[in-house]
Amino acid sequence: MSQPLPDVGPPVPGGDPADPSTAEPEAVDGPASADDADLDADADADADPSLPRFRLAYVPGASPGKWAAVWRERLPDVRLDLVQLEAAAVVPALAAGEADAAIGRLPVDKEVFSAIPLYEETSVVCFSRDHLLAALDEEEAVSTADITEDPVWVPADDVLFAAHPVPGVVPVDPDGNPLGPVPTTADAVATVAANVGVAVLPMSLARLHRRKDVTYRPLVDGPTAPVGLVWPTDRTTDLVEELIGIVRGRTVNSSRGRGGPATRQAVDGAAGASAGKSAKTGGKKPVKGGSGGTAGRSGGGRGGAKAGGRGGVQRSGGGVPRGKGARPTPKGKKKGKGR
């Protein structure tokens, strides 16, 4: 039996934004678990390999666990494969068809990809527990002014500073020569553990690479790291629509995608039940004011004969009879005159 997926990621957004392409997502903290990838892999291990599959990539620090659980409940006949990729590898994987969609870092090329903003991660300053900033309370934030004299180690897989200036000073070697980026985020965290500077990371990555000898504090004026659902625009399939509905918090009934066989059967079954009910009643509504009969051709129903007077005549405000059952005026007699 597959293990339940952890609910550690950001909250699922509720409802549809008026314009998802321009929506301003709320800045929230990222997921807190570093073991999500292993647990998701365990959950996928029991899936039937013969089922049609949908491949969802996600970047380090993101957790698709909550959305994956909804998918497996809603679409049990479509296998969901979760694939963790580095942030820089998401776009090539989508372009090559190695993934159908991704929980990835924004922005992306809008000419090729569609994206729905999901949330924004706040940035934090990571430093050694021997650093002066470690004396601050855990909830106390710092600003870029507090690290202007600190070497700031930027990893090669950085997702914050592509369009923002790096605070602090550039790290140098013993001879004073500037040093380039360290290879990975994990290397940056390991470097600051030696109390030779700080690193600025999205909160989810600081948690993902947590160490006992390293701590962090929120950076109030630091850049944010937006995360969104991304997919190739020319491959907006029914299953992609199902995933869009899930991450937006739509219910099964409001989902625009067609989904798997289980979903189609549920919809078809509901439609069949409604059609059967209409067939039993003849698809006609009772006449207003009648006694349970069906409507006549000209408004005078057969069932309305008892309620409408002799011959089923229904009179309007002017007293003019209408309907097939109305009695004709006898010849030689004029309406409104005596004998």
C-alpha positions as CSV (number, residue, x, y, z in Angstrom):
1,M,0.0,0.0,0.0
2,S,1.3,3.4,-0.9
3,Q,2.3,5.8,1.9
4,P,0.2,9.0,2.5
5,L,1.8,12.1,1.1
6,P,2.8,14.7,3.6
7,D,1.0,18.0,3.7
8,V,3.9,20.3,4.2
9,G,3.8,22.6,1.2
10,P,2.2,26.0,0.8
11,P,-1.6,26.1,1.1
12,V,-3.6,25.3,-2.0
13,P,-4.9,28.5,-3.4
14,G,-8.7,28.6,-3.3
15,G,-10.9,29.7,-6.2
16,D,-10.0,31.1,-9.6
17,P,-8.2,34.4,-9.8
18,A,-9.8,36.9,-12.2
19,D,-6.7,36.9,-14.3
20,P,-4.1,34.3,-13.4
21,S,-1.5,35.7,-15.8
22,T,-1.4,39.0,-13.8
23,A,-2.4,37.8,-10.4
24,E,-0.2,38.9,-7.5
25,P,0.5,35.8,-5.4
26,E,0.9,36.2,-1.7
27,A,4.3,35.8,-0.2
28,V,4.4,32.7,2.0
29,D,6.9,30.4,3.5
30,G,7.9,27.3,1.5
31,P,7.6,23.7,2.5
32,A,9.5,22.5,5.5
33,S,10.4,18.9,4.7
34,A,13.5,17.6,3.0
35,D,12.2,14.1,2.7
36,D,9.3,14.8,0.4
37,A,11.0,13.4,-2.7
38,D,11.6,10.1,-1.1
39,L,8.1,9.8,0.2
40,D,6.6,10.8,-3.1
41,A,8.8,8.2,-4.8
42,D,7.6,5.5,-2.4
43,A,4.0,6.5,-3.2
44,D,4.7,6.2,-6.9
45,A,6.4,2.8,-6.6
46,D,3.1,1.0,-6.1
47,A,1.5,2.6,-9.2
48,D,0.5,0.3,-12.1
49,P,3.1,0.9,-14.9
50,S,0.5,-0.1,-17.5
51,L,-1.7,3.0,-16.7
52,P,-1.5,6.1,-18.7
53,R,0.8,8.5,-16.9
54,F,1.3,12.2,-16.3
55,R,4.8,13.5,-15.4
56,L,4.9,16.4,-13.0
57,A,8.4,17.9,-12.3
58,Y,9.1,20.0,-9.3
59,V,12.1,22.0,-8.1
60,P,14.0,21.5,-4.8
61,G,12.2,23.2,-2.0
62,A,8.8,22.7,-3.6
63,S,6.4,20.0,-2.4
64,P,3.7,18.8,-4.7
65,G,2.5,16.3,-2.0
66,K,-0.9,18.0,-1.3
67,W,-1.8,18.4,-5.0
68,A,-0.5,14.9,-5.8
69,A,-2.8,13.4,-3.2
70,V,-5.8,15.2,-4.7
71,W,-4.8,13.9,-8.2
72,R,-4.6,10.3,-7.1
73,E,-8.0,10.5,-5.4
74,R,-9.6,12.3,-8.4
75,L,-7.8,10.4,-11.2
76,P,-6.9,6.9,-10.0
77,D,-6.8,5.7,-13.6
78,V,-3.9,8.0,-14.6
79,R,-0.6,7.4,-13.0
80,L,1.2,10.5,-11.7
81,D,5.0,10.4,-11.9
82,L,6.7,13.0,-9.7
83,V,10.2,14.0,-10.9
84,Q,12.5,16.3,-9.0
85,L,14.6,18.6,-11.2
86,E,17.0,21.4,-10.6
87,A,15.4,24.8,-11.2
88,A,17.5,25.3,-14.4
89,A,16.6,21.9,-15.8
90,V,12.8,22.4,-15.7
91,V,12.4,24.4,-18.9
92,P,14.6,22.1,-21.0
93,A,12.7,19.1,-19.6
94,L,9.4,20.6,-20.6
95,A,10.6,21.6,-24.0
96,A,11.9,18.1,-24.7
97,G,8.7,16.4,-23.5
98,E,10.3,14.8,-20.6
99,A,7.7,16.3,-18.3
100,D,4.1,17.4,-18.9
101,A,4.1,20.2,-16.4
102,A,6.2,21.5,-13.5
103,I,6.1,23.3,-10.2
104,G,8.9,25.6,-11.1
105,R,10.5,28.9,-10.6
106,L,9.2,32.0,-12.3
107,P,9.4,33.8,-14.6
108,V,9.4,31.7,-17.9
109,D,9.2,32.6,-21.5
110,K,5.6,33.5,-22.1
111,E,5.9,32.9,-25.9
112,V,6.5,29.2,-25.2
113,F,5.1,28.4,-21.8
114,S,2.0,29.1,-19.8
115,A,2.3,29.7,-16.1
116,I,0.0,30.2,-13.1
117,P,1.6,31.9,-10.1
118,L,1.1,29.8,-7.0
119,Y,3.0,31.5,-4.2
120,E,6.2,33.5,-3.5
121,E,8.9,32.5,-1.0
122,T,10.5,35.0,1.3
123,S,14.3,35.1,1.4
124,V,16.4,34.5,4.5
125,V,20.0,35.1,5.5
126,C,21.8,31.9,6.5
127,F,24.9,32.1,8.7
128,S,26.9,30.2,11.3
129,R,25.6,29.9,14.8
130,D,28.8,31.7,15.9
131,H,27.9,34.7,13.7
132,L,26.9,37.9,15.5
133,L,23.4,37.8,13.9
134,A,22.8,34.5,15.7
135,A,22.2,36.5,18.9
136,L,18.9,37.8,17.5
137,D,15.6,36.2,18.4
138,E,14.5,33.5,16.0
139,E,11.6,35.6,14.8
140,E,13.6,38.8,14.5
141,A,14.3,39.9,10.9
142,V,17.4,41.5,9.4
143,S,17.9,43.8,6.5
144,T,20.5,44.2,3.8
145,A,22.1,47.0,5.9
146,D,22.9,44.4,8.5
147,I,25.1,42.4,6.1
148,T,26.8,45.1,4.1
149,E,30.2,44.1,5.4
150,D,29.7,40.3,5.2
151,P,30.9,38.2,2.3
152,V,27.8,36.9,0.6
153,W,28.2,33.4,-1.0
154,V,26.0,33.0,-4.1
155,P,25.6,29.4,-5.5
156,A,25.6,28.7,-9.2
157,D,22.0,27.4,-8.9
158,D,20.8,30.6,-7.3
159,V,17.2,31.5,-7.9
160,L,17.1,35.0,-6.3
161,F,19.6,37.4,-7.8
162,A,19.2,37.0,-11.6
163,A,17.5,40.5,-11.6
164,H,18.5,41.9,-8.2
165,P,21.9,43.2,-6.9
166,V,23.6,40.9,-4.4
167,P,24.0,42.5,-1.0
168,G,27.2,42.5,1.1
169,V,30.6,42.1,-0.4
170,V,32.1,39.6,-2.9
171,P,34.0,36.8,-1.2
172,V,37.8,36.9,-1.9
173,D,40.7,34.4,-1.5
174,P,43.6,35.0,0.9
175,D,45.3,37.1,-1.8
176,G,42.3,39.4,-2.2
177,N,41.1,37.9,-5.5
178,P,37.3,37.7,-6.0
179,L,35.9,34.3,-5.9
180,G,33.2,33.0,-8.2
181,P,29.9,31.3,-7.2
182,V,30.1,28.1,-5.2
183,P,28.7,25.1,-7.2
184,T,25.4,24.4,-5.3
185,T,23.1,25.7,-2.6
186,A,24.3,22.9,-0.3
187,D,27.9,24.1,-0.9
188,A,26.9,27.7,0.1
189,V,25.3,26.5,3.3
190,A,28.4,24.4,4.1
191,T,30.6,27.4,3.5
192,V,28.8,29.7,5.8
193,A,28.9,27.0,8.5
194,A,32.6,27.9,8.8
195,N,31.6,31.5,9.8
196,V,33.3,33.0,6.7
197,G,30.2,34.9,5.5
198,V,26.5,34.5,4.8
199,A,24.2,33.2,2.1
200,V,20.8,34.6,1.0
201,L,18.3,31.8,0.0
202,P,14.6,31.2,-0.4
203,M,13.3,29.9,3.0
204,S,12.4,26.5,1.6
205,L,16.0,25.9,0.4
206,A,17.3,27.0,3.8
207,R,15.1,24.4,5.4
208,L,15.9,21.8,2.8
209,H,19.7,22.2,3.5
210,R,19.4,22.8,7.2
211,R,22.4,22.0,9.4
212,K,22.8,22.0,13.2
213,D,25.7,24.6,12.9
214,V,23.7,27.0,10.6
215,T,20.7,29.1,11.3
216,Y,18.8,31.8,9.5
217,R,16.7,35.0,9.9
218,P,14.1,36.6,7.5
219,L,15.5,39.2,5.2
220,V,12.9,42.0,5.2
221,D,14.1,43.8,2.1
222,G,15.4,40.8,0.2
223,P,14.1,39.5,-3.2
224,T,11.3,36.9,-3.3
225,A,11.3,33.7,-5.2
226,P,8.0,33.1,-7.1
227,V,6.9,29.6,-7.8
228,G,4.2,28.6,-10.3
229,L,2.7,25.8,-12.3
230,V,4.3,25.8,-15.8
231,W,3.6,23.8,-18.9
232,P,4.1,24.2,-22.7
233,T,1.3,26.3,-24.2
234,D,0.9,24.1,-27.2
235,R,0.5,21.0,-25.0
236,T,-2.4,22.2,-22.9
237,T,-4.1,18.8,-22.7
238,D,-7.2,17.7,-20.7
239,L,-4.9,16.3,-18.0
240,V,-3.1,19.6,-17.8
241,E,-6.5,21.2,-17.3
242,E,-7.2,18.7,-14.5
243,L,-4.0,19.7,-12.8
244,I,-4.8,23.4,-13.2
245,G,-8.1,22.8,-11.5
246,I,-6.4,20.9,-8.6
247,V,-3.8,23.6,-7.9
248,R,-6.5,26.3,-8.1
249,G,-8.7,24.5,-5.6
250,R,-11.5,23.7,-8.0
251,T,-14.0,20.9,-7.0
252,V,-14.5,17.9,-9.2
253,N,-17.7,19.3,-10.7
254,S,-16.1,22.6,-11.6
255,S,-13.0,21.1,-13.2
256,R,-12.6,22.0,-16.9
257,G,-10.5,19.0,-17.8
258,R,-12.0,15.8,-19.0
259,G,-9.8,13.7,-16.7
260,G,-9.4,9.9,-16.7
261,P,-12.0,7.2,-17.2
262,A,-13.1,7.3,-13.6
263,T,-14.0,11.0,-13.9
264,R,-15.7,10.5,-17.3
265,Q,-17.8,7.6,-15.9
266,A,-18.9,9.7,-13.0
267,V,-20.0,12.6,-15.2
268,D,-21.7,10.3,-17.7
269,G,-23.5,8.5,-14.9
270,A,-24.9,11.7,-13.6
271,A,-26.0,12.8,-17.0
272,G,-27.7,9.4,-17.6
273,A,-29.6,9.6,-14.3
274,S,-30.9,13.0,-15.2
275,A,-32.0,11.9,-18.7
276,G,-33.8,8.9,-17.2
277,K,-35.7,11.1,-14.8
278,S,-36.8,13.4,-17.7
279,A,-38.0,10.4,-19.8
280,K,-40.3,9.2,-17.0
281,T,-42.0,12.5,-16.7
282,G,-42.2,13.1,-20.5
283,G,-40.0,16.1,-20.2
284,K,-43.0,18.4,-19.6
285,K,-43.8,20.7,-16.8
286,P,-47.3,20.8,-15.1
287,V,-49.6,23.7,-16.1
288,K,-49.6,26.5,-13.6
289,G,-52.8,26.3,-11.7
290,G,-53.7,22.8,-13.1
291,S,-54.3,19.6,-11.3
292,G,-51.3,17.6,-12.3
293,G,-51.9,17.4,-16.0
294,T,-49.5,18.4,-18.8
295,A,-49.6,21.6,-20.8
296,G,-51.9,21.9,-23.8
297,R,-50.9,23.3,-27.2
298,S,-52.3,26.8,-26.6
299,G,-52.0,27.1,-22.9
300,G,-55.3,25.3,-22.1
301,G,-54.2,22.0,-20.6
302,R,-56.3,18.9,-20.5
303,G,-55.5,18.5,-16.8
304,G,-56.7,22.1,-16.4
305,A,-60.3,21.3,-17.4
306,K,-61.5,20.8,-13.8
307,A,-59.8,24.0,-12.6
308,G,-60.5,26.1,-15.6
309,G,-64.3,25.6,-16.0
310,R,-66.4,23.8,-18.7
311,G,-64.5,22.3,-21.5
312,G,-61.3,23.4,-20.1
313,V,-61.8,27.0,-21.2
314,Q,-59.2,29.4,-19.8
315,R,-60.3,33.0,-19.9
316,S,-58.0,36.0,-20.1
317,G,-58.7,39.3,-18.5
318,G,-60.9,40.4,-21.4
319,G,-63.1,37.3,-21.2
320,V,-62.0,36.0,-24.7
321,P,-61.9,32.2,-24.7
322,R,-58.9,30.5,-26.1
323,G,-57.6,27.0,-26.4
324,K,-58.8,24.0,-28.4
325,G,-61.5,23.2,-25.8
326,A,-63.3,26.6,-26.1
327,R,-67.0,26.5,-27.1
328,P,-67.9,28.5,-30.2
329,T,-70.5,31.3,-29.9
330,P,-73.8,30.0,-31.2
331,K,-75.0,31.6,-34.4
332,G,-77.7,34.3,-34.1
333,K,-76.6,35.3,-30.7
334,K,-74.3,38.2,-30.0
335,K,-72.1,38.4,-27.0
336,G,-73.4,40.7,-24.3
337,K,-77.0,41.0,-25.5
338,G,-80.1,39.4,-24.1
339,R,-82.8,37.4,-26.0
